[in-house]
Amino acid sequence: MIALRIGGLRDPRTRWAVGILLVCLGIGIASGVKPVLGIELAFALSFAFATVANVTVGLVLFTVLSFVEVINNTGGTSGASFTKLAGLVLFGSWFASRVSQSGEERASSRVPTPTAFMVLCTALLAWSALSATWADSSGIAMSSTGRYALEIILIPIVLIAIQRRDQLQWFLAAFVIGAVLSTIDGFLNPVSAGLGDYGRLTGTLGDANEQAAVLVAAMPMAVGLASTLRHRPPLRALSWAAALICLVGAVDTLSRGGLVALGAVLVAAVVFGGRWRAQATALLLATMIGTVAYFAVFAPASAQQRVTMSDTNGRTDIWTVAWRIVQAHPLNGVGSGNFQNSAIHYLQAPGSISSANLIVDVPHVAHNIYLEVLADMGIPGLIAFLGIVVAAFGAAYRAAREFERQGDFELELVARSLLLALVAFMTADFFLSGEYSKQLWLTIAICPAALNLSRSQARSRLHAAA
């Protein structure tokens, strides 16, 4: 009998059935012990199977999930760890699918990776890891390096996953859907009284300023997506509706940094608008008039006070301490991710600091991506980080020019929308420490993918003409 059972396991279908049965049994046991754990395991396995089967599907799902940062549950598991799990599953599944391919399959599916991205990303990771040797906390520095690695690995994944026009549409749709869902959650679940963001829309990201940054970035993406849906009026209308929802949500965050980012995006749309410069100018004027009218006439007094107040909520004090760190360690910084851990040592110095509690009692991030990276990793780290952003900006701009040359006005507008999304993030992040933002790195990654698409489309048209 035992021999027959062992012999039966030699059948591949039987092994698969037994394996699935054991997995289901394990999930069932985990659900009995801790229901939330069972749900997460079931999702992780489904997500892994979907990603192995189609990495584009995995990326689309991950993009939507990247907006779910702080959905708490009864088990105490945070959305942040849930999203990190999804990222690890995406990477592991992508890596496994690549390893399982034959040499010919890998060669046929290889996509060009811009040299600038490879060099700059490698330099950022290497310098971040090296900073552990002089950081106050080497453990924090290595943890920060790991976080950078998880974000940077999105670049090759996106380059592999987004190689066709429809795949680019799926990505844009996923980003916009995630932003809209986060906004709707913010409307349905307003922040409870007593919290610092009371009266402001925070969405699933849990922070009004971060929510504003991604919503302002999602707006041009929604417009770009709408341009590709000319022959699908219902979906085109939904895209425009999504852009409007993101605009309303961004205003409702009462984020001054978000409003500055919105203004920067509208101005950049005029500068880089190309054939749409006239429409961008009209949109700039309409949005400015509408926003001013809302806060002057319709907004509650508390919202008006929040937007117009001169108080920086302690940011200027944090920036002062951050600049002291930069002056003390301009080349190497205090170690990757070590700003919060080290800032207390630079509190005692000439100059008034009225919000010392933000450094001592509840250490805050620098609330400025440029100062934070500079304080953490010095000038070399900031050069590498900004180099990656500039390379992405350049890739989006070259993609727009290439699509324009081909007469593909739909994807030209998409490429310009990606450029504007980067402007949104890098403007809003003047008031945020968003160097680990998944949405930022996804936007960075999609820019070279758009450039690759423009070039492959040009080659296809050349071959077709020949």
N, C-alpha and C positions, 0 to 999 in steps of 0.2 A: 504493500500500500504506500509506504513512504517513498519507495523507488518510483512508483507511478506519479506521485505528487511532484517529486523532484524533476522527473522527466517532463511533466506538463509545463514546468516553468521555463523550459527551453524554447517554447513557442513565444515569439516576440509579443504577440497580442496578449498572451496570458500574463507576461511580465508587466506590460503596460497596465492591464486591468488590476493586477495585484498592487502595483505601485500607486495607482490612483486610489484604490481602496485604502491603502495604508495612509496616504496623505489625507483623505477624507476622515479617517479614523483619528488621525492626529489633530486635525482641525476641530473635530467634535470634542475631543478631550480638552483641548485648549479652551474651547467655548464654554465647557462646563466649569472649568477652573476660573476663567476670566473671560466673559463674553466679548469684551472689546478686543482682546488678544485674538480670539477666533476670527472676528471680523477682519482685523488687520491682516492676519495670515491668509485668509481667503482672498482678500483683495490683492495682496502681494503676489500670490500664485497666479491669479487671473491676469494681473498686470504683467508678470514675467512671461507667461505664455503668449500674451498679445504682442509683447515687444520682440520676443524671439521670432514669432511668425511674421511680424512686420514692424520694423524699427520706427517707421513713420507714425504708426498708430500709437506706439509707446510714447513717442515724443509729444504727440498731440495730447494724450491723456496727462502726461507729466506737466505740460504747459498749463492746462486747466488746474491741475492739482497745486501748482506752484503758488496759486493765489489763496490756498487754504492753509493759512499759517497758524491760526490760533483758535480753531474749533475745539473746545474742550469737551471732554466726555466724562461720564461717571467714573471711569477707571483712572482718571487723572492723566491720561496720555495726551500730550499736546499735539496740535496740528503741525508744529515745527518738526517734531521727531517723525511724524507720519510722512511729511513731505520729504524729509531726509531719507527715510526708508524707500520711498518711491524713487528718489534719485539714485540710490545705491542699486535698486532693482533694475532701473533703466540702464545704468552703466554695466552691471553684471550681465544682463541679458544681451545687451549690444555686444559686449566683449565675447560672450559665449558664442553668439551667432557668427561673429567674425572668425573666431578660432575654428569653428566647425566647417567653415568654407574651405574648399580646395584652393590650391594656388591659382588656378585659372579663374575661379570665381572671385577671389580677392582682387586679382589683377583687373578683371572686367568691371568690378564695382568700385575701384579706387577713384577717388575724386581729388583734384588738386587742393592742397592746403596752402594758403598764402605764406610765403617764407617769413614775412614780417610777423604774422601771428605766431608762428612756431617759435621764432627767436625770442620775441617779447614775452610770450607766455612761459617759456622755459626759464627765461631770466627772472621773471617775477617769482616763480615757484622756487627756483634755486636760491634767490636772495632771501626770500621769506624763510626757507629752511635754514639757511646759514645764520640768520639773525638769532636763532635759538642759542647760538654759542655766546652771545653777549646780552641776551634778554634777561630781565629780572626774573621771568618765569619761562624757562625753556619749554615746559609743558604747554603753556598757552600759545607760545610761538609755533610749536609743532601742530597744535590743534588748529590754529589759524591757517597754517600751510595746508592742512588737510581740507579745510573749507574752501580755500582758493582752488585746490586741485579738483574738488567736486564741481565747482562752477566752471573751471576752464575745460574740463572734459566734455562739457556740453558742446564745445565748438566742433570737434570731430564728429560727434553724434549728429549734430544738426547738419553738418556738411554731407554726411551719408544719407540722412533721412529726407532732406529737401533737395531733390534734383529735378523735379518737374513742376510745371506751372500749377497743377492741381494740388500738389503737396505744399507749395508755398501758400496757396489759398487756405488749406487746412490749418496750417500753423497760425496764420493771421486770425482765422476764425476762432481757434482755440484760445489765443491770447485775449481777443475781444470778449469771448464768452466768459472767460475767467474774470475779467475786469467787471463785466456786467453782473455776474453772479455775486461777486464781492460787494458791489454797490447795492444790489437788491437786499442782500443780507444786512447791510448797514441800515437801510431804510426800515426793514422789518424788525431788527433787533437793535434799537438805539442804545447808546452807552448808558449804563446805570448811573444814577446820581452819585456824586462823591468821587468819581474818577476824574483824572486830569483832563480827559477829552470829553467831558460831559457836554452835550449839546452839539457835538461835532460827529460827522459820519466817519466811522473808522473801518467799517466793512470787516471782512474775514482776516485782513492783515493786522488788525488790532491797534493800528497807529494811524491817526488822521493824516499826518504828513506823508507817511509812506503810501497810504491809500491815494492821496492826491497825486503823488509822483507817477504811480502806475496808471492812474486814470487819464492824466494828461498825455502820457505816452500812448495809451490805447486809442485815443481819439484819432490821431492821424492814421493809425493802422486800420481803424474802422472805415475811414474815408478811402484808404487804398484798397481795402477789401471790396467796398462798394463799387469801385471802378472796374473790378474784374467780373462783376455780376450784371453787366448790362443786359444780358439775355435771360436773366432770372429776376424779374421785377420784384417778386415777394421777398427773396433773399436780399436783394439790393435795398429794399425798404427797411428790412430788419437791421442791416448794417448801418444805415443812416440813423435809425432809432437808437442803436447801440451807442453811436457817437454822441447823440444828444443825452442819453442816460449818463454817459461818462462825464460829459460837461456839467450836468446838474450835480452829479455826485462830487466832482472836484470842487465846485463852488460850495457845496454843503459841508465839505471837510473843514471849511474856514481856515485853511492852511495858507498863510501868507507866502510861504515858499512855493506852494502849488500854484497860486495866482501869478507869482513871478515867472514860474516855469511856463504857464499857459501863455503869458505875454511873450516870452522868449520864443516859444514855438510858433506863434502867429507872426512874429517879426521874421523868424527864419523861413517861414513859408513864403513870405514876400520875397526874401533874398534868394532862396533856392527854388522858388516855385516854377521857374521855367515858363512854359506856355500857360500855366495856371496862375501867373502872378497877379493878374487883374482880379480873379476870383479870390485869391488869398488876401488881397488888399481889402476887398469888400467884407470878407469874413473877419478880418482883423478889426475893422471899424465897427461892424455889427456886434461882435463879441465884447469889445471894449464898452460900447454904449449900453449893451444889455447888462453887463456885469456891474457897471457903475450905477445904472438905474435900479438894479435889484438891491444893492447894498444901501443906496440912498433913500429908496422909497419903500420897498417891500420887506427887506430883511428885519428880523427882530433887533431890538436895541443891543442885546447881548452879542449878536453876530457882528453888528456894526462896530461895537467896541473892540471885539476880538481882532478884527481885520485892521482897524486903524490905530490900535494901541502901539506905543513906542517900546513897551517892555519886551525884551528878547527872551524872557523866561530862563535867564541864566546862561544863554548861549555865548554871550560876549565874554563872560568870565571863563567859561570852558575853553573858548578860543584863545584867550590870553594865556592860560596854562599850557595849552597845546603849542602855542608859539614859543613859550619858554623852553619846552622840550626840543623843538626844532632848533632853537638857537644853541642849546647845549649839545645836541647830537645831530648836526645837519647832514652828515654823511650816512650814518648807520641807524639812526633812530634808537628807540628803546626796545625794539624787538617786535616782530609781527604780532598784531593783536594785543600788545601789552599796554596800550594807552591807558585804559581804565585802571590797570594794575599799578602803573608807574606814576600817574598824574599827581598823586598825593605828595610825592617827593619834590614837586616843583611848585607847591602851593605857597611856601614861605619865600617870598621875594619882594622886592620893591614894587609897589602898585597895589591898589585896592581890589580885593575880591569879595564881593558881597554874597555870593552864592557858593560858599565853600562846602556846603552840605552836598552839592552835586559832585564834589570831588572826594569827600571824606565819607559821609554817611551812606549815600547811594551813588557810587561811582557811575557816571554817565559816559557814553561815547562822545567823541568830539563834536558830533552834529555838524560835520563838514567833511565830506569824503576826501578832499584834497589835504586838509590839515591832518586828518586821521592817518592816511597812508604815509604822509610825510613824517609825522611824529613816530609812527611805527617802524618804518623801513628807510627813512631818510630820502635823500635826493635820488639815489639809484632806484629805489622802490617806486617812487612817484613817477619817475621817467618811464619805467617799464609799464606801470598801470595806465598812465595817460597815453603811452604809445599804442597800447592795445585799443583804447577807445578811438584814437585818431585813425588807426588802421581800419577799424570798422567803419568810421565815418567816411573815409576815403573809398572803401569798398562799395558802400551804398551809393556814393556820388558817381563813381565810375560805372556802376550798374545802371544808374539812371541815364547816364550819357549813352551807354551802349544800347539800351532799350530805345532811347530816343532816335539813335542812328538807324535802328531797325524799323522804326515806325510803329513799335509796340507801345502805344501810349498808355495802355492799361497797366502794364508792368513798370513802365517808367514812373507812373504816379505811385505805385507800390514802393519802388525803391526810394523815391523822395519821401514817402511817409516813414520809412525806416530811419532815414536820416533825421527827420523831425522827432521821432521817438527818442533817438539818442540825445538830441538837444534837450528834450524834456527831462530825461533822467539826469543828465550832467548839470542842468540848471537847478533842478529840485535838490540834488545832492549837495549843493553848496550849503544847504541847511540840514543835511542828513548824512549819516555814515552808512551809505548803501553799497559798500564795496563787496558785500556778500549777497546782494540782492539777486535772486534767481531770475527775476524779470529783466533786470539789467543785462545779465550775462546771456540770457536767451536772445535779447535784442542785439547784443554784440555779435553773437554767433550767426544770426540769420543774415547779417549784412554780407559776409563773404559768400554765403550760400546763394544769395541773390546775384552776386557778381558771377559766380560759377554758372548759374542758370542763364544769365545773359550771354555768356561766352559760348556755352554749349548750344544755345538756341541760334547764335550767329553761325556756328560751325554747321549745324543741321541745315540752315537755309543756304549756306554756301554749297554744301554737298548736293542739296536738292536742285540748285540752279545749274550745277555742273552736270 
